[in-house]
Amino acid sequence: MDITGLIVFLLIGALAGWIAGKVITGRGFGVLGNIVVGIVGAVLGGVMFRVLGLAATGLIGEIITATVGAIVLLYIVLLIKKV
């Protein structure tokens, strides 16, 4: 992965984490928190989409996959925190 790919990856992670934070908690988690949530969400979303037989391609597809995964991640974290 070259530097441009890394920057795009981090930006997608930050955007996905921010969107997920807005959807689940009504706020973001700061730049680093958004990136972490978005990257973990991207991995989770990728696994979920493959299991379901879905494919999201292109930049918009990557953002959607990462955002869906980040939303699921935050929802699971909220469920665990309530227990």
Buried (B, 14 or more C-beta within 10 A) or exposed (E): EEEEEEEBBBBBBBBBBBBBBEEBEEEBBEEEBBBBBBBBBBBBBBEBBEEEEEEBEEEEEBBBBBBBBBBBBBEEEEEEEEE
